[in-house]
Amino acid sequence: MSVEVPASWRSLALDPPRAGGAPPVSGRLRAEPADFIVDEQLGFAPAGEGPHVLLRVRKRDANTDWVARELARRARCRPFDVGYAGLKDRHAVTTQWFTVPRGKGGVAEWLDVAGEGYAVLEAHAHHRKLPRGALAGNRFELRVRELRGDRDALAARLAAIGAQGVPDYFGPQRFGRELSNLARVAAGDWRTERSFGLSAARSLVFNAVLARRVEEGSWARLEAGDVANLDGKGSVFEVGAPDAALEARVAALDVHPTGPLWGAGEPRVRGRIAALEQEVAAGFAAVCAGLVGERVDMARRPLRVAVRELAHGFEGDVLVLRFGLTAGSFATTVLRELVDQPSST
């Protein structure tokens, strides 16, 4: 893709405003795949019966699509027939769930299945193909090497994140390798790799709205006219004048303000928040018009994500972080509030 991505777009994709200011420490991330461990949390139990096999698979330095194709080959089915809830990083050690058609074989025979970069850990009969998005969240264990900086300031920043969450930006992964998906948006190329281009376009506008609210300090509170989200759920509701009970739920990370995933339809916000979103969207007029033209429906996404069970420790000059995030949120949004990574993109 030869189209140049505008500098302001690059900033929103790679380095949007931080809620806490400059990170208190610096370090090196992903020196090796085991520095980035992800464990997918389904949020439901295997059915124990049915025409599919639900597989828990550990992969290392392998991408999700490739593993899915390998499983399809072994199941003698079409790649389309393999289900998985979401894509996971290649340069990491990740545990995630897949489904394959059960066929004539038994469930137990899958426990011996392994290949280059992956191995099946569990196998269960299940009643349906695993659809995209069918997970509760992800648990992370991350190692940051060559740590430098103020560890007391790091502890204070961690405490603040545990209490308030972090801005729920879409991470660089959403915009493609070397921002290739964003280049498609800049070129108005909605037909080639359509889903990736549309997703990048909506993510760009969302990040722009969230960046504005981070800059003005309103990303973690509700105002009259906001649309609120219930933590960990797709449910949203319109906010009149926030009362003490609602503000307490916001402080408890049970309710969050939202921003737009642009498309056709009404954003549902009112007053000052509606004016803010329209002003930001006006800076992306062609992108927003393209999304409406593609008949993508307007939706809402939380402006912040709660960082659950946040813990940290040190192994010499290595920082070890453990935490959980709801589905659809990015570990990079947590890391960028804590660690300066000059070489990351």
Secondary structure, 3 states (H helix, E strand, C coil): CCCCCCHHHHHHHHCCCCCCCCCCEEEEECCCHHHEEEEEECCCCCCCCCCEEEEEEEEECCCHHHHHHHHHHHHCCCHHHCEECCCCCCCCEEEEEEEEECCCCCCHHHHHCEECCEEEEEEEEECCCCCCCCCCEEEEEEEEEEEEECHHHHHHHHHHHHHHCEECCCCHHHHCHHHHHHHHHHCCCCCCCHHHHHHHHHHHHHHHHHHHHHHHCCCCCCCCCCEEEECCCCCEEECCCCCHHHHHHHHCCCEEEEEEECCECCCCCCHHHHHHHHHHHHCCHHHHHHHHHCCCECEEEECEECCEEEEEEEECCEEEEEEEEECCCCHHHHHHHHEECCCCC
